[in-house]
Amino acid sequence: MHQLSPARRGFTLLELMVVLVIFGILLAVGVPKMASWSLSNKAAGATELYAEGFKLARQQALGHNAASRIVLTPNALNGQMDWQVDICFPKPGVPCSDQSGSWSTTTAQAVGDPEGAAGFTSVFRGASALPAATVLVPTLSPEGTSSVYFTSLGWVDTSFDQRLSRLTFDPAAAYAATLRSSALVVTLAGTVSKCDPKVAVTDSRGCPQ
């Protein structure tokens, strides 16, 4: 006769409770770290978002032999800054500035664009994916500035006095242990560089004055 094998034993209530306790501990430890990691990544992406915009504005000026600009506007959801890159083709007596000129929009080409209907339309990037301004505080320098204008040679247009030269991000006090400060500086040559506003100017990572 074949001997019947004993029935397989399942989890006891005690074993199930031990598993649940261990799982709860792992969640308690892992979830905050995961949230912190996710927030750090989003914060790091802030400088990348704006560096992309500054570079794009300069590239469009050079590529189209036109004036260009990047304009930052407040995001209604999180207080960070959206950006938009436009181009403009100056005419005699009608310069491209904040007060004059026919600038492109997201739906229409600039007047005088040699490519006509196939010409450049403005590029818009929203900042909704970034941490809120109450978490990562943006500072635009000089105070009150929010745009950079470029000449057709890719240089910053110095005839526009209210030009943005530095964008700094600092963590709010509650996030100082989690996030790091960072900044972007736009040189008169039109290039943009990332720097650390918390180290000395003499440090290679520091921001120029």
C-alpha positions in Angstrom: 0.0 0.0 0.0 1.1 3.5 -0.7 1.6 5.7 2.3 -0.4 8.9 2.1 1.8 12.0 2.2 0.9 14.5 4.8 -1.1 17.5 3.7 1.0 20.6 3.0 0.8 23.1 5.8 -0.1 26.7 5.0 0.9 29.9 6.8 -0.2 30.1 10.4 -1.7 33.3 11.7 1.5 34.0 13.6 3.7 33.6 10.5 1.3 35.9 8.5 1.5 38.5 11.2 5.3 38.4 11.2 5.4 38.8 7.4 3.0 41.8 7.6 5.1 43.4 10.3 8.3 43.0 8.2 6.5 44.4 5.2 5.3 47.4 7.2 8.8 48.1 8.4 10.2 48.0 4.9 7.5 50.4 3.7 8.1 52.7 6.6 11.8 52.9 5.8 11.6 52.7 2.0 8.7 55.0 1.1 10.3 58.2 2.7 13.6 57.4 1.0 11.8 56.9 -2.4 9.9 60.1 -2.0 13.1 62.0 -1.1 14.9 60.4 -4.1 12.0 61.4 -6.4 12.0 65.0 -5.1 15.8 65.3 -5.5 15.5 64.2 -9.1 12.8 66.7 -9.8 14.8 69.5 -8.3 17.9 68.5 -10.3 15.7 68.7 -13.4 15.0 72.4 -12.7 18.3 73.7 -14.0 18.2 71.4 -16.9 14.7 72.7 -18.0 15.9 76.3 -18.0 19.3 75.5 -19.5 17.5 73.9 -22.4 15.5 77.1 -22.9 18.5 79.5 -22.8 20.4 77.3 -25.3 17.4 77.0 -27.6 16.9 80.7 -27.7 20.5 81.3 -28.7 20.4 78.5 -31.3 17.4 80.0 -32.9 19.0 83.4 -33.2 22.0 81.9 -34.9 20.1 79.4 -37.0 17.6 82.0 -38.4 19.9 85.0 -38.4 17.3 86.7 -36.4 16.7 88.3 -33.0 15.4 85.8 -30.3 14.3 85.9 -26.8 13.3 83.7 -23.9 10.6 84.9 -21.6 9.8 83.4 -18.2 6.3 83.6 -16.8 4.9 82.3 -13.5 3.3 78.8 -13.6 -0.2 79.1 -12.1 0.0 75.6 -10.5 3.3 75.6 -8.6 4.8 79.1 -8.7 7.8 78.0 -10.8 8.5 79.7 -14.2 7.3 78.5 -17.6 9.4 79.6 -20.5 8.8 80.5 -24.2 11.3 81.1 -27.0 10.4 83.5 -29.8 12.2 85.0 -32.8 11.8 88.2 -34.7 13.2 89.7 -37.9 14.0 93.4 -37.5 13.1 95.9 -40.1 14.7 99.4 -40.7 13.3 101.6 -38.0 11.5 98.8 -36.3 13.9 96.9 -34.0 13.0 93.7 -32.2 12.5 94.6 -28.6 10.0 94.3 -25.8 8.2 97.3 -27.2 8.4 96.7 -31.0 8.9 94.1 -33.7 6.8 91.2 -34.8 7.7 88.2 -32.7 6.7 84.7 -33.4 4.1 83.0 -31.3 3.3 79.3 -30.6 0.7 79.5 -33.4 2.2 81.9 -35.9 5.5 82.7 -37.6 7.2 86.0 -37.2 6.5 88.6 -39.9 9.3 88.5 -42.4 10.3 84.9 -41.7 11.9 83.8 -45.0 10.5 80.3 -44.6 7.0 81.7 -44.7 4.3 79.3 -43.4 7.0 76.6 -42.8 8.9 79.0 -40.5 9.6 78.9 -36.8 6.8 79.0 -34.3 7.6 79.7 -30.7 8.5 76.9 -28.3 6.8 76.8 -24.9 7.8 74.6 -21.9 5.7 74.4 -18.8 7.2 74.0 -15.3 4.4 72.0 -13.8 6.6 68.9 -13.2 9.0 70.8 -11.0 8.8 71.0 -7.2 6.6 73.8 -6.0 8.2 77.2 -5.4 7.4 76.6 -1.7 9.8 73.7 -1.8 12.5 74.9 -4.3 12.6 78.7 -4.3 13.5 80.4 -7.6 15.3 83.8 -7.6 15.7 85.8 -10.8 18.6 88.2 -10.9 18.6 91.2 -11.2 15.4 91.5 -9.3 12.4 92.2 -11.6 13.9 90.6 -14.7 12.3 87.7 -16.5 13.8 87.6 -20.0 16.9 87.4 -22.1 17.1 88.9 -25.7 19.7 87.6 -28.2 21.2 89.2 -31.3 21.5 87.4 -34.6 25.1 86.6 -33.6 24.0 84.8 -30.5 25.2 87.4 -28.1 23.0 88.8 -25.3 21.4 92.0 -26.5 22.7 94.6 -24.0 20.4 97.3 -25.4 17.7 95.6 -23.3 18.4 96.8 -19.8 16.0 94.6 -17.9 17.8 91.3 -18.8 17.9 88.2 -16.7 21.5 87.2 -16.0 21.1 84.6 -13.3 18.5 82.1 -12.1 19.0 80.5 -8.7 17.2 77.7 -6.9 17.4 77.3 -3.1 15.6 74.7 -1.1 13.1 76.0 1.5 14.2 75.6 5.1 12.3 72.4 5.6 14.1 70.8 2.6 17.6 72.0 3.2 18.8 68.6 4.2 17.3 67.0 1.1 17.9 69.4 -1.7 20.9 71.4 -2.9 21.1 74.9 -4.2 22.0 75.4 -7.8 22.1 78.3 -10.3 22.4 79.1 -14.0 24.3 82.1 -15.3 23.9 83.6 -18.8 27.0 85.3 -20.0 27.1 88.3 -22.4 28.4 85.9 -25.1 25.0 84.1 -24.8 26.3 80.9 -23.2 24.7 79.4 -20.1 26.6 77.6 -17.3 25.5 75.8 -14.2 27.1 76.7 -10.9 26.9 76.3 -7.1 25.9 79.5 -5.4 26.9 78.2 -2.0 30.7 77.9 -2.7 33.3 80.6 -3.0 33.7 82.5 -6.3 37.3 81.2 -6.4 36.0 77.6 -6.5 35.7 76.2 -10.0 32.1 75.3 -9.1 31.2 78.8 -7.9 29.0 81.3 -9.7 30.7 84.4 -11.2 29.8 87.7 -9.7 
